[in-house]
Amino acid sequence: MTSAIVLSGGANLGSVQVGMMQAVIDFGVRPDFVVGTSVGAVNGAWLVGGRPLHELSDLWCAMRRTDVFPTSAVGTLLGFAGRRNHVVGNRGIRQLLEKHLTFDRLEDARIPFHVIATDVLTGGDVCLSAGPAIDAVLASAAIPGVFPPVEIDGKTLMDGGVVNNTPISHAITHGADTVWVLTTGYSCALAARPNSALGMALHALELSIHQRLALDIERYAGVVDLRVVPPLCPVEVPPTDFSQGASLIDRARVHTTAWLEETHAGQLARPAPETVFGHGHP
């Protein structure tokens, strides 16, 4: 049997995924490979690289909006004036990856890793399984209009979430019989509408992505052993707010552990956390 972990996109709610990852790894899940889109590609790169997950948790807890979306009046003006195809540079994410990624090329990851992006010209999804890792993750996370697209092998690529945010299909294509799906969910209980153009755009993308996920679960449930970790709800975090990482991680870990105990008790071996890919956490 071949198992895969699929990590969806979800911008600032990527912290939810960290708590889910901690829970499933501690429970004994052993993915034969990992597939990630957008922020799921960022988190997935950490998972397959062997760095302890508590360090990823610390990183998310310290992160703020300006670390990821360093907006400026000049950049916004150039974007809307048609002088460039984005309003925010990807310098922040690139620096984060350069500092923490443990492998240079996708094929060098400890566990096979597949990153999903979208071809700007054809509109099709592209699976990247080899080549420069940082460029692949940046392409997968290149929110259209926000971050610059990335050129790889003659293709202009942007956020994989545009067409395949939760790439269950690619896990099946690569031979998975059991697919663990870790979604970020979406801000389902906002008290007020987003008050910025960036926030509104991200929230709209979250909503469209959630609808696609529901269709994919229905489509593939009878094809493979599909194990979808229930997303958190309610979530009241605005799309550009990175200040609630610690709370979201804790909630997601507790929520996922309870779900695993209820639905999968006795099905998996449960070694000490530190023996699983080096991902133990306090």
N, C-alpha and C positions, 0 to 999 in steps of 0.2 A: 504494500500500500504506500502511495506517495502523498504526502501532505504539504500544503502550502499555507502561508499566512498572507492575506491580502490586506493592504493598508490603504484606506481611502484618503482623499484630500479633505481639507477643511480649515485652512488658514490658521487663525489663532486657536481654534479648538483642537489643534494637533496635540495639545497637552492631555486631552481626554484619552487619546490613543496610547500615551505613555503609561497611564494607569492600567489600561487594558493589557498592554504588552507585559507589564510586570506580573499581572495576575495569571495570564495564560502560560507564561514561561515558568513561573513558580509552580503551577499546577502540573507541569510535565509535558507540555506541548513541544514537539520536536519538528519544526518545519524542515522539509527537504529543500525548499526554496522559498523566497519571499518576493512578492510583487507589490510595488508601491506607486502611487500617483500623488503628485504635488507635495503637500506636507507629509503625506504618507511615504513618499520617496525619501524625504529628509529623515524621518524617523526610521525608515527601513534601512537606510545606509548605516545608521548607528547599530541597529539590531544585528546586521550581517557582519559588521566590522569587529565585533567582540568587545566593545567598550561596555562597562557596567551600566545597567539601566538607571541606577540611582544618580549617575553623573548626568545622564540626559534629563532626568527629572530636575536636578539642580539647575541645569541650563534653562529649561522652560520656566522655572520659578523666578529666575533672574531676568528673563527677557521682557522687553518693553516695546511698544509700537515703533518707536524711532529706530530700534535695532533692526527691524524688518522692513518698515516703510519709512525711510528717511526722506520725507517729502520736503520740497522747497518751492517757493513761489516761482522761481525761475524755471525749474523743471516742469511744474504744472503748466506754466505759460507756453513753454516750448512744445509740450505735448499737444495742447489744445490748438496751437497755432500751426500744427502740422510739420514742425521742424524735426520732430522725432516721434517714434511710434510707441512711446511709453511716458509715464509721468514720474516714475520712481526707478532709480537704478537698483541693480541687484548686488551692489557692493556688500551690503550687510550680510546677506545670505552666503555670498561667496567667501567672505572672511570667516564666517562661522564654520563652513565646510572645510576650508583650508586648515583651520586650527584643529578640528576634531576628527576628520575622516581618517581612517587607518589604512586605506588602500587607494591607489591612484587610478586603477582601472576596474571596471565593473567585474571583469572576469577574475580579479584577484581577491574578491571578497571571500570570507570564510565559508559562507553559505551562498549558493547561486542566487543572484539578485537581478530582477527584471524591473526596469523603470519605464513607466508609460508617459508618453508625451503626445501632442497633437500636431500634425503637419498643417502649417498655416495655409498652404496652397490647396491641398486636396481635402482637408477637413477630416482625414482619417486618423485613427490612433496608430502610434508607432511604438513598438516594444524595443527598448534598448537593453541589450544583454552583454555587450562588450563595448570597450572604448573608454575614454576619459570619464571617470565617475562624477567629478564635480560638474562638468558640462552637462551630463545627462540629468543630474538632479536639478540643476538650474533650469534646464529646458522644461522638465516636468512641472516645476513650480512657477513657471513664467505666466502669471495671471495676465490675460490679454488686456492691453491698454495700460496696465499698471507697471509690470516689469518688462524689460526688453526680451524679445524672442531670442533663441539661441540657434546658431548655425552648427549642424552636425552632419557630416557626410553629404554636403550639398543640399540638405533640407533645412528649412526654417521651421523651428519647432516652438510651441508654446504649451501652456498648462494642459496636462493630460486630462484634467477634470472636465474640460470643455466637452469631450465626447465620451470619456470612459473613466469616471471618477473612482469607481470601485471595480477594478479590473478582474472580476471573477472569470471572465471569458479567457483571459490570458493565462490564468492559473490552470484552467482546464486544458487549454492548448498545449501547455508544457507538461501535461500528464498527471495533474493532481487528481487523486481520488477523494481526498478529504480537504476541504477548503475552510479555513478559519478566517472569517471576515471581521476586521476591526475597523469600524467606521467612527468618525468623529461626531456624528449627529449634526444638529444645527441649532441655532438659537431659537428655540420653539416658544419661548415665553418672554419676549422682549416687552418691557413696560412702555417703550416709546419707539418710534421709527428711528433708524440711523440718521444722525444729523450732519453727515458729510457725504460727498459724492462717492468717495472710496468706500465708506461703510455701506451705503445703499447698494453699490455694485456688488460688493462681496456677499451681502445678505441675499440679493437676488440670485447670485450664483449658487449659494447654499440651498435655496429652495428648489431650484431646478434640478440640482444634483440629487436631492433627497427623493424626488419623484422617480428619477432614473433608477436609483437603488431598489426601490420597491418593485419595479418591473423586472429587474435582473434577478432578484430573489425568487420571484414567481417563475421566471424562465428556467433557472438552473437548479431549483430545489430537487427536481426529480432526476437530474443528470449526474450529480455528485453528492457526496455526504457534505452538505452545506451547513456550517455552524456559525451563525451570525450572532456575535455578541450584541445584546440589546444596547442601543445608545442611551446616554443619560437624558433624562427629562424630568422636571423642567430645566432648561438652560436659559439663563437671562443675561448672557454675556454679549455685549455689542461686538460686531464683527472685527473691530480694530482694537479691542481691549485685550492686552496681554497680561494684565495685572492679577488675574485670578487663576494662574497656572497651578499653584499649590493646591488650592481647593478642588479644582477639576481633576487633577491627578489622583488625589486621595479618594474623591467620590467614585471615580471610574474604577480604581483598584478594588475598593470594597464592593461596589456594584457587580463587577465582573466575577470576583471571587464567589460571591453569593450565588450568582447564576451558574457558575461551573459546579459548585457543590450540589446544587439542586438538580441539574440536568445531566452532569457527566461524572458523578461520583463513582469511583471504582473503575473507570474506564482507562485511566492514564496512570503511568508510574509517576511518583512524586519524589524525586531526589532532592537533596539540599539545594537551595537556589544557586549557591555559588558554583555548583558543578555544571550548570546549564549555560554553555557558551560564555562562561565568565560573567553572567549577568546578575549575580546576587545583589541584593540591596538590603540595607539595615531594616 
